[in-house]
Amino acid sequence: MSPKSLRNIREKVTANDAAIIDHPPTREKPLLSTKIIDDVFTDEITLLKPRFAVDDTVYLQRLWEANPEIYQILLNAPDLESARDQLFTYLEKAERQVFALENDLHILEKSMVRQCISVFKSVIGPINEKRTGFSALECLRKLARNQAKALECEVSAGFLMEMIQLFRGVIGRTDIYREDDRLRRDIPEFLAKKGREAALLRTAMLEDLGGTMAKYFHKYPSGLETEITGWRKENRRRILQYFGGSETDWQNYQWQLKNVIRDPAPLLKLIEMTVEQKASIEKAIAHRIPFGITPYYLSLMDSKIGIGYDHAIRAQVIPPKEYVDIMATHRQERSSMFDFMGEHDTSPVELITRRYPDIAILKPFNTCAQICVYCQRNWEIERCLDPKAMAGRELIAQALAWLDEHPSVGDVLITGGDPLIMKDAQLEKIIEALAGKPQVYRIRLGTRTPVVLPMRWTENLMAILRQYHDPPRREIAVVTHFEHSYEITPEALEAVQKIRRAGMGVYNQEVFTVENSRRFESVKLRRDLKRIGVDPYYNFNMKGKEETRRYMVPIARILQERKEEARLLPGLDRTDEPVFNVPRLGKNHLRAWQDHRVVMILPSGSRVYELHPWEKNITPVPPYNYIDVPIYDYLEELAARGENLRDYRTIWYYY
């Protein structure tokens, strides 16, 4: 889909809808020499081209075979509106048939039929065509009538795969339950038995599920495993030797900060890097794009690229080429271009952000111990450990005074930047001021130090926090960001346990990216977090920031992960909530179907989602329209990483 077409879609959004469409461009296709499963339910073809061309008839043939009745409607309708009317009639009839006595589909397949019909109706709805500037129905009609070339209806394999699944879904041919054809009118064997016999059959089934999960867990070791801790001791030895430090220095967080890596030279000496990684870091530094890694976090990286366990760790701090190119090009206007969450529009006074009635964000310190590539606030952080990061006294006083004027705010999140990089006295002064406000019942500290600088949690810091943690009058809580099990180490365990022994809670906000989205990868993280005393809190769908498109995962995948993988854990382990952080508005709870819906499928295969605000049913705040990354592209990325795509075969039916 061309940039011009995307601009047209944005321009088509009406003022009445007051909606915003943000489009993360499709990631570059990986060059694959292996077979790609074009239909993840059945067979394979060799995909010779990275993008689909209409001349390649394989996908079209599959599309028309998926639902011949829809094909006939598209082929024979005299015009677009006739096709639309006939399709609505067809879909309404298909929905009625779900309730017919003679319908022998499994009841779960019937539920899927109703879901697919709802999506199909939305996609062919005229209002959604107007809002997005594209008609999937018109495109399908042109394809059926062999007018694609003449009328420039260029579509991708991703678009056709989405339509193949919808065509199948509306007639109950998703094949999700194909291994259980015997259940079409029957019930599982264990439900047909009683007592101990039923229990044994049920146990056998659950053992299979548990065994599957355990098999995947072996793919994602944590940093608590003996072999991994051995590697990292050797990494630490080499890093200390490079910087001329001692074991005592290593445990000193100020030594760690003094030796934060802000150029490629130490990395080239201490770990293997690709040519592209080295070039990206050099370009980032040349264009003053924030970059930094603590010596401790570097010790978590595998010294050799081929080991491969540290992919999520490297991806967080070593910027990819696309990120650096876009950030360098837009360096001057980054504060307006990269503010995806619209914090400029939700900041009533300097250093304060507010999107909810009871909560405010306070940002007194504008840098971190190291820089995460996909940071929400990459638009305002100047550089790693910027000496000018601390806000001035007047600005802080103004922000604190604003809280006095707004007594409905009782929960204050201190973030930035990372407030735990401030000096103890600076941090205490702010906490003391907040604790003195009668309405403040919770002070949250948003920090990555348990992950990237666990030695920051000194006895002096703990004494300060204990002083102001005073339940039930006031709670101090720590909100951190572990991204992968490989980050969980004995040092992180020690830091978290210090906090827990002081009576304070520790909560995790995961960002769901291509680096932790494989089958059971985030499940393993949840399990390992609970083992060290961290409660999963939020699982954020990757924000639609253009510069970090390489990291993005379709919404369908986070929904699939929640239902098919996280659901196997006990409730105490899966306490996090999958959310999409809607610009300017706040969190949309993704597993609540009533809070979002698919309104269009674009030629690229991207779904357009209408995301409803948290204020829904309270006040008429308009929705936000978001163009997702194509499922097909994501599956290609997984295939390039060696994943078995059959593991993800149900992803198309998560809307």
N, C-alpha and C positions, 0 to 999 in steps of 0.2 A: 504494500500500500504506500503510495507516494506521500512525501511531506505535504504536497499541495492538497491531497485528499484529506489528510489529517487536519489541516487548517480549515478546510471546508466543513468538516464534522464539527469542529469547535464553533465555527461561525453559525452553524445551523441550530445550536442550542438556543431556545427562545428565552426572551426576557421573562415571560410568564412563568416558565419552569424555574428560573433563577438557579439553574443547575450549572455545574462545572464539569468539564470532561478533561481529564488529564490522561495523556497517552504515553506510557513507557514504550519506546520503540522496540520492535521485535529484536531479540538478541541475534547476533550473527550465528548462522548455522555452523555447527561443527562439521568438519570434513570427515565423513564416515566411509570407511571401506567395507564395513560389516553390513549385514542385512538389517534393515529397519522394519519393525513390525508395523505395517500400515493399518492392520485391523487387529487390535490386540486381543481379540477374542478367538480368532480362528487361524489364519494362515499368514504367510510372509511373502513379500515381494522384494526385489532389490530396488532401492530408490536410487536412481542414477543421477538425479539432479537435486541440488539443495532446496529448490523451490518447485512447486507444482506448476506445470504448464497444461492448459486445457487440452492440448493435442494428446497428452498422455491419457488414454481412455480408461485405464484400470480403475481409478477412483470413481469416475462417472458411472462405470458399469456396476460397481459395488453399490453406489448410491441408488440407482434405479432398481436394482435387485432387492435392496433393503425394504422397499415399499412400492410395489408396482402400481398400486391404486393412486398414490400421490403423484407418481410419475405421469399417469394418464391425465390427471387433473391439470398438471403443469403443461403437458404437451398439447392438450385439446382446448383449453380455455381460450376464447377469442381475444381476451385482453387481460390486463393485470387485475382489474377490479373483479372480473368474473372469476379469475383464479382464486382471489382472496375469499370471495363469498363461498365458492365451492369447498375450499379448504376449511373454512370455519364450520361449514355444515358437516364435512367429513369428520372433523375433530370432535364436534359435539356428539355425533353418532358413536364415535369410538369411545367417548367417555360414558355414554349411556350403556354401551355393551359391557362395560366393566361390572355393572350391577345386574346383568342378565343371569338367570338361573343356569342357562346352558353354557356359560362361560367357565371353562375348566382351568383357566390360568391360576397359578398359585397366588394366594392372597397378597404376598409381598410383591409379586410381579404386577398385580393390579394396582398396587400403590404407586409403583414406578410408572405405570401407564398414565395415571392421573397427573403425576409430576411432569412427565414429558409433554403431555398435552398442554398443561399450563404454560410451560416454557415456549412451546411452539406457537401458541396463540399470541403470546407477548411479542415474539420475534416478528410475526407477520402483521402486527397491529400498526395501523397508519400513523398513530401518534408517535410511536417509537421510531418509525422511519423518518418522520419530520424532525424529531429531536436529535437523531444521530446523523442525518444526512445520507443514509444508506438504506437500501431495500434488499434484504436477503431474499425475499420472495421474488422480486423482479429478476435478481441474478439467477435464481434457480430456474425460473421460467425461461430465461434466455438459454441457459445450459440445456434444458430439455428440448428446446426448439432449434438447437444447433446454431444459435446466433451469437455465441460467445465472442468470437473473434471480431465480427463486424461491429458489435456494440461495446467492445472493450470491457467485457465483464471478466476481469482477471481475478482469479481466486487461487488460494493456496490449498495444499493438501490438508492443512489444518481446518479450513472452512468446510471442505467436503467431509472430513472425518466427523466433525461436529454434526453435520447434517445426516450422515449415515446413522449415527447413534440416535438422533431424534426420530428419524424415519422408522427405525426399529423399535424405539421405545414406545411410540404411541400405539403399537399393536402388540406389545408384550413380548418382544423378541430381543430383549437386552442380553439374554444368555447369562445373566449374573448367576442364576440358579441352575444352569444347564447341567452341572454335575449331579443335580438332585431332581432329575425328571420324575422320579417316583413320587415326589412330593406334590405334584400338581394338584392332586385331590386328596392326598394322604397327609399324614402327620409324621414327624420324626419317630423313629422306632422307640426311643426312650420314653416318649409321651404315650405310647401305646401300651406300655408295661406299668407295673405297680411295684412298690416296695423296693427291696434290695436289688432286684433284677433291673428296675428302671434306673436306680442310682448307679449301678455298675456301667450301664450303657452310657449314661450321661457323663460319668467320670472319664470314660474312654474318649469321648468327644472332646472334653475339656483338656485332657492330656495332650491331644493332638494340637490344640490351639496353643497351649502353654509351651509345648515343644517347639512349635514354629517360632514363637517369640524368643525363646532361649537361643535358637539357632542364629537368629539375626543379631542378638546381643553380642555374640562373639566377634562380630564385624567391627564393633565400636568400643574398643577398650577405654577404660578411664585411666587417669593418671595416678590412681591408687594401686594399680597392679604392679607386682614386684618387678617384672621385667621392664616396665615403663619407667619406674622410679630409678632403676639402675642406669638406663640410658641417660636420664636427666641429670643424675649425679655427675656423669662424665661430661655432659653439656655444661653444667655449672663450673666444673673444673676448668674447662677450656675458656669459658667466658671470663672467669676470674683471672686466669693467666693473661688473657688479652688486655684487660683493664688494670692489671697489677693490683688486684684486690685480694682480700682474705675471706675466710669463712665468716668471720665476725662482720666484715663489711657487707657481705651478702644479706645478712639479716637486718641490716640498717636501711630503712626505707629512704633516708636522705642520701645514702650512697647510691642507691638504685636510681633516684631521681637525678642525681648529679651525672650519672652515666647513661641516661636515656639515649638510645641510638637514633640519631636524626640525619644520618647520611649512610650510603651503602657500604662504606669501607668495612665496618665491623662484620656486616652480614656476609660479605664476600670471603672473609677470613674464617667465619664460624659455621656457616651452613651452605649447602648447595642451593643455587638459584638458577632459574632459567634466564636466558638472554633477555626475554621480554620483561621479567620481573625487575632485573637490574636496570633496564632502560626506563621503565616506568618510574622507579624510585628516583633516578637521576633527573628525569623531566619534572617530577613533582617538586623536587628541591629547587630546581632552576626557576620554576614558576611560582615559588613560595606557596605551594599547596601543603597544608599541614601534614606532617609525617613524624611518627615517633614510635619506638618500641622499648619497653623496659627490659633490662638485662634478664630479669626473672621470666618475663613472657617469652623472650627469645629462647630461654632454656627449655621451653615446652615444645619447641619445633624440632622435628627430626633433622638430624644433621645431613641425611641423604634424602633426596627427593623421592627416590623409589620406594621408600617405606610406605608413605601415603596416609598414615593415620592423622597427620597434622594439617590436612587440607583446610579444615574450617579455621584453624588458628592462623595460618598464613593468609587466608582470604580476608580476614578481618583487618589486617594491618599492612599488607603489601598491596598497594592499589593496582587494579588492572589497567591496561592501556586505555580502554574506553573512558574510564573514570578520569584519568589524568588529562586526556585530550579535551574532554568537555569542560572540566574545571579550569584548565589553562585558557581555553578559548573565552570563557565567560568570567574570568577572574574579577574583572572590574564590577560587573553587575550581579555577582553571585548572591548578594544579600536579598535581591528581589527575585532572581531566577530560581534559586535552590531552596527557598523557604516553602517547602511543600505543605507544611502544616498551617501556613498562614499565620505565623506567630506575630507578624507585624499587625495583623488585624485583630488579634486577641490579647494585645498588651495594653491595658488601660494606663499604665505608667511604666517608666523604665524599670527593668529587672523583674517585672511581674507578668505572668501569663495566666489567663483564666478562661476556662471553657465549661466549667461546671459550677453549680450554686455553692457547694460546700468546700471546694478545693481551689487552691491557688498555687502556682509555681513561683518560686523565688530563685533568681539566677545571679548570685553575687560574684561568681568566679567563672571566668570564661576560657578555661583550658583544662587539659587532662594530662595524666601521666603518659598516656599514649593515645594515638588517634585511630578510631574505628572508621574504616573506609565508608561504611554506609550510615554514618552518624546522622541523626535527624537534624542536627544543628551544624553541619559542615559549612553552612553559609555564614556563620558568625564567629567561628573559632579561627583566629589569625594564624597561630602556630602552636606546636606542642610546647607546653611549659612556658607560655608567653609571660615575660616578666610584668607586663601591663595588664594581666588578666583580672586582677582584683578590682572590683568596682570601687569608685570613690566613696568616701564617707557620706557625702551629701546625697548621692544616688541611693545608697543603702538606707539612709535615714528616711528618704522620701518613700521608698518602697515599704518600709516598716510602718510609716505613718498611714499609708494607703490601707494597710490591713486594719488599722484602728478605725478607719472610716467605713469599713465593710465588715461588720461583726458577724455576718452570716458565714464567713470563711473560717472554718475550724480545723481544717487539715491542710498543712503547708508542706509542700515538697521542695526541699532545698536541692537544687541540681545546677546544671550549667552547660558545659564544663562539669568537672568533678569536684564537689566541695571538699572532699577528703584530701585534696592536694593542698588546700589552704593550711596555714600554720594552725596549731592547736588553739592559740589565743584568738585568732581571727574567727575560727569556727565557733568557739565557745561564746564569743561576744554576740554572734547572730542567734545562736540557740538560746542564749539567756534572754535576749530581747523578745524572741517569739514566746518563750515560756512565760514571760511576764504579761502576756495578753490573755485575758480571762477566757476568750472564746476558743483559743487554740488548744485542742485536745489531742492532736497528733502532729508530730514533726517527723517527716520522712526524709531520709538521707539517700539521694540517688547517686550511687557510686559503683564504679567497676573495680575498686581497689581489692576486694576479696578475690578477684579473678586475676588481675594484672599486677597487683602490688600488695599481697596479703600481709607482708611485714609492716604495713602502715598501721595495723591495729595493735598499737602499743598499749602498755598498762596505763600510761598517762591519758591517752585518748579514751580508753575505757572508763577511767575514773571521771572524766568530764561527762561522758554520756550517761553514766549511772546517776549522776547528780540530778539530771533533768528527766530521767525516765521514772515517772512517779504514778503508776497505775493506782486507782482509776482516773486520777486527775489528768494525767498526761502520759502519752505513749511516745517513745522514740522507736522508730522502725527503720530498718535498712532495706532498700530496694536495689538489687544488683542485677548483673546481666551475664550469666553463664550462657554460652552459645552451644557448647558441645561437651560431651563426657570427657574428652581428652584434656579439657581445662581443669578438671576436678583433681586436685592434688593433695598430698598431706599438708602442705602449707595453707591451702584454701580451707581444708577441714579445720585446721587449728584456728584460723581467723574466725570462721563461722561459729565454732564452738565457744570462743571467747564472748562473742555477741550473745549467743543463746544463754550462756551461763549467767550473763548479766540480766536476763529476763526479757531481752528484746527479740522481736521476730525478724527473720531474714527472708526476703521474698525475691523471686526471680522473674525477670522479664526476658523471655526468649524472643529473638527475631527469627521468623521462619524463612530461611533462605535456601538456595539451591545447595548450600553446603551442609545443611542438617535435615534435609527433607526426604532422605531415602527411607525405605521401609524400616520402621521401628527405631530410627536414629534418634528422633526426639523422645520416644518412649524410654529409651536407654538413658537419655539425659535426665528425664523426670525421676527415674528410679535412683540414679546416682546422686541427684540433688537431695532427695529425701534422706539418703543414707548419711549425708554430712550435715543435715539440719536446715536445709533451705526448702521453703515451700514454693512450688511453681505458682505463679501469679497471673501473668499474661503471656500468651503466645501471639506475637504481632505478625500479621501478614506484612510482607515486605512492602514498604511505601513505594508509590509510583514515581520515584525520583528518576529522571532521565539518566543521570550520571551513574546510577547504580543498577541499571537494567540487567546486568549480568547475574545479579544475585536473586532476581525475582522468581517467584513460584506462583502458578495459577491458584486462585482462590479455591478451585475444586480440589487441589491437593491438600490444603490445610483442613478442609472439611472431611476428606477421605481419611486423613491421618487421625483426626479426632474420633471418627466413628469406628474405623476398622482396626486401629492400633492402640491409641490411648485408652479406648474402652476396655481393653483386656487387663488394664491395671486396676488395683483397688482404688476406691474413691479418694483416699488420702494422698495418693500419688498424683492424681490427675486433677488437682485443684485449680489449674490454670484455665483461662478462658481464651479461645481464639478470637481475635478482634482485628478489625481494619480501622486504623486511625484516620478518620475523615477530616480533611483539611478544614480548619477554622471551626469545626463543629465538635469533634470528639469521637469516642469509640463506638463503632458499630459491631454488635455481637454477631459474629458470622454464623454461628450454629443456630441462630434464631431465624428460621425461614421467613418469618413475617417482617424481618428487618432489612431484607434485600431481595432483589429479583433480577434475573437476566432479561434484558430488554432488546438485545440485538446481538447477532454474530457477524463480525466484519469479514471482508475478503481475506484478511491475514489469518483468520481463525480465532481472533481475539473476541472474547465475550465482553459486551458492555453491561456493566452492573449498575443498577439503581440502588444506591446505599442510603437507607433511611437514617435520619438523625436520632440521637438518643432521646430527643424531646418528642418523638412521635407519640401521639395520643395525649400529649400535654399542651403543646403549642404548635402552630403551623409553620415549622421551619422546613424549607424545601430540601429535597434529597440531593445527593451528589452522584453524578454519573462518572463511572470509572472504566477505562478500557484496560482489560487484563492482558497478561501475556498469554499467547496461545498454548493450549494444552499440548498440541502436537510438537511445538518447539521444545517444550519442557521434556517431553518423552525422548526427543532426539538427544537432548543434553544428557539424560540419564543413560541412554544407550551408549553414548560416547564414553561414559564413565563405567561401562561394563555391567549395568543393571539389566536384570531380566524384566522386560516390559510386561510380561504376563502378571507380574506381581502388582501392577498398577492398572489392570484391565478395567476396573470399575470406575476409574477416575472421571470418565465422560458423564457419568450420571450423578455427579455431585454438582448441584447448581446453587 
